[in-house]
Amino acid sequence: PKFRKDPEKDLDLLLAPYAITDLKGRGALWKDCLAWCDAPDAVSLRCITGRGGSGKTRFALELVHHLRTSADWDARFVRFDLHEPINLWVASRGDANRVLLVFDYAGDQVTPLAGSLRRLANNPPQDEKRRLRILLLARTASWDDVWLRMIEPSSTIEESVAGLFSPREPIHLDALNQDDRVAVF
């Protein structure tokens, strides 16, 4: 959904960019993602899945906003304008030593994303101070799935992108429990 200053319908207020309610029912994932962001690995990837409306984008928006309040963090959503890989390590260079890049609808960007992640896996960063976290959001994902499997190199000479995932398996967002749904609505 494209962000609008004023919602066209009352139900639009429930869309992630409006964030009119507090984030509910994701406390354990929140703590886990903050620990993941602070882990010592130079590069780490993670994938969060869930049906449409389960809160993937909203969760990521909250994480981006939270990290941006820290002086040493840069966090943002990324979308490929061209369908070509980019050097994510170089593209994330800025004043911040720690960077979070979020790719919403990651499976829809698999060709440039796969090339970019393979480049990152095969050319690991040398700067010990910097940390790069990449969060992939998708409705479905597994290593048996076509789009996630496509990020792996087809050659045994190249480094595995899967080795950069923490955890290796996608994290699935379940529906909110009844109390949290009532609090949101």
Protein Blocks (a to p, Z undefined) as FASTA:
>chain_A
ZZdfbafbfklmmpmklomaccehilmmmmmmmmmmmpmbfbdcddddddehilpmmmmm
mmmmmmmmpmkbccdddddfbfcdcdfklmmgcfbfbdcdddehkllmmmmmmmmmmmmm
mmccfblkbccddddddfbdcfkbmklmmmpcfbfkbccfklmpccfbdcddddddfklm
mmmZZ
